[in-house]
Amino acid sequence: MQRTQIGPWEIEYDREATRTAYARMKPYGCTCAYCRNYVANVSSLPDAVLQLLDNLGIDPAKPTEVFTYGMSNLLEYNGFYHLVGKCAAHALQWLSVAERFEVGFTQNIDMQPDEISPEQTLQMEISFQLPWLLDDPYTE
């Protein structure tokens, strides 16, 4: 296990175990337009976000969950990823890691992945805005 400080969280994590878990995970399965738009945006996420996910061993193309709740000029998303790790309990708060992209960490786990044991799971919450990239027209 490695230790790192990300904002207010002191995180203990296992990058290689997280990578191994993601290698065993199926591709993100939702095929709705909003989720396909997220996947289309993954390669153009800000470098700071891609670096953070890579440092933790997380495959950005395999979120546990993403969902949207509206569009102004950009589509508003929330979601989460899981990793092998733990952190001291904090009330969920948001840390900006790039323009229009925030993260938070919690031990309160939603949608526990089979590839990571429950006692080793840390959830990284994400809140962000992305452009609409699909050829399909955006509809609310």
SULQUI-V183669 format. One record per residue. RES is the residue in one letter. OMEGA is omega in whole degrees, -180 to 180 (* if undefined). D_CENTER is the distance of its C-alpha to the mean C-alpha in Angstrom with 1 decimal. Layout:
BEGIN
res:RES omega:OMEGA d_center:D_CENTER
res:RES omega:OMEGA d_center:D_CENTER
END
This chain:
BEGIN
res:M omega:176 d_center:20.1
res:Q omega:177 d_center:19.3
res:R omega:174 d_center:19.0
res:T omega:176 d_center:17.4
res:Q omega:176 d_center:17.5
res:I omega:-175 d_center:14.5
res:G omega:-178 d_center:16.2
res:P omega:-174 d_center:17.8
res:W omega:167 d_center:16.0
res:E omega:-173 d_center:17.8
res:I omega:172 d_center:15.5
res:E omega:-175 d_center:17.1
res:Y omega:178 d_center:15.1
res:D omega:-176 d_center:16.2
res:R omega:-176 d_center:14.7
res:E omega:177 d_center:17.1
res:A omega:177 d_center:16.7
res:T omega:177 d_center:12.9
res:R omega:179 d_center:13.8
res:T omega:179 d_center:16.6
res:A omega:-180 d_center:14.5
res:Y omega:177 d_center:12.3
res:A omega:179 d_center:15.7
res:R omega:-178 d_center:17.0
res:M omega:174 d_center:14.4
res:K omega:174 d_center:15.5
res:P omega:179 d_center:14.0
res:Y omega:-167 d_center:11.9
res:G omega:-177 d_center:15.0
res:C omega:-178 d_center:15.1
res:T omega:177 d_center:17.6
res:C omega:-176 d_center:18.0
res:A omega:-178 d_center:18.3
res:Y omega:179 d_center:15.4
res:C omega:176 d_center:12.9
res:R omega:177 d_center:15.1
res:N omega:177 d_center:14.9
res:Y omega:-179 d_center:11.1
res:V omega:178 d_center:11.8
res:A omega:-179 d_center:14.8
res:N omega:-171 d_center:13.0
res:V omega:-176 d_center:10.7
res:S omega:-180 d_center:13.7
res:S omega:174 d_center:14.5
res:L omega:180 d_center:11.4
res:P omega:-179 d_center:13.1
res:D omega:-179 d_center:14.2
res:A omega:179 d_center:13.1
res:V omega:179 d_center:9.3
res:L omega:179 d_center:10.2
res:Q omega:179 d_center:12.3
res:L omega:-180 d_center:10.0
res:L omega:179 d_center:7.7
res:D omega:180 d_center:11.2
res:N omega:-180 d_center:12.8
res:L omega:179 d_center:10.7
res:G omega:-175 d_center:11.3
res:I omega:174 d_center:7.9
res:D omega:-175 d_center:8.7
res:P omega:-180 d_center:6.7
res:A omega:-177 d_center:9.1
res:K omega:176 d_center:8.2
res:P omega:173 d_center:5.4
res:T omega:-179 d_center:7.4
res:E omega:167 d_center:8.0
res:V omega:178 d_center:8.1
res:F omega:-177 d_center:11.4
res:T omega:180 d_center:13.6
res:Y omega:173 d_center:16.5
res:G omega:-177 d_center:18.7
res:M omega:167 d_center:19.7
res:S omega:170 d_center:21.8
res:N omega:-179 d_center:21.9
res:L omega:179 d_center:18.1
res:L omega:180 d_center:16.0
res:E omega:180 d_center:14.1
res:Y omega:164 d_center:10.7
res:N omega:177 d_center:8.7
res:G omega:178 d_center:6.2
res:F omega:174 d_center:4.3
res:Y omega:174 d_center:3.9
res:H omega:175 d_center:7.4
res:L omega:175 d_center:9.6
res:V omega:-179 d_center:13.3
res:G omega:178 d_center:14.3
res:K omega:176 d_center:15.5
res:C omega:176 d_center:16.3
res:A omega:-179 d_center:19.1
res:A omega:175 d_center:18.8
res:H omega:168 d_center:18.2
res:A omega:-178 d_center:18.1
res:L omega:174 d_center:14.7
res:Q omega:-174 d_center:14.9
res:W omega:176 d_center:13.0
res:L omega:177 d_center:13.2
res:S omega:178 d_center:13.4
res:V omega:177 d_center:12.2
res:A omega:178 d_center:13.5
res:E omega:179 d_center:15.5
res:R omega:179 d_center:13.9
res:F omega:-180 d_center:10.4
res:E omega:177 d_center:9.9
res:V omega:173 d_center:7.9
res:G omega:-179 d_center:9.6
res:F omega:179 d_center:10.1
res:T omega:172 d_center:12.2
res:Q omega:175 d_center:14.4
res:N omega:-169 d_center:14.7
res:I omega:172 d_center:13.0
res:D omega:174 d_center:12.6
res:M omega:-178 d_center:13.1
res:Q omega:177 d_center:13.8
res:P omega:179 d_center:13.3
res:D omega:-173 d_center:16.8
res:E omega:179 d_center:15.9
res:I omega:-179 d_center:15.3
res:S omega:-176 d_center:18.1
res:P omega:-178 d_center:17.6
res:E omega:179 d_center:19.2
res:Q omega:-173 d_center:16.9
res:T omega:172 d_center:13.5
res:L omega:-179 d_center:11.3
res:Q omega:175 d_center:8.4
res:M omega:178 d_center:5.8
res:E omega:178 d_center:6.1
res:I omega:176 d_center:5.3
res:S omega:-171 d_center:8.7
res:F omega:177 d_center:10.0
res:Q omega:180 d_center:13.0
res:L omega:175 d_center:13.7
res:P omega:175 d_center:17.2
res:W omega:-177 d_center:18.5
res:L omega:-175 d_center:19.2
res:L omega:173 d_center:20.6
res:D omega:177 d_center:24.4
res:D omega:177 d_center:24.3
res:P omega:177 d_center:25.3
res:Y omega:174 d_center:22.9
res:T omega:179 d_center:24.2
res:E omega:* d_center:23.3
END
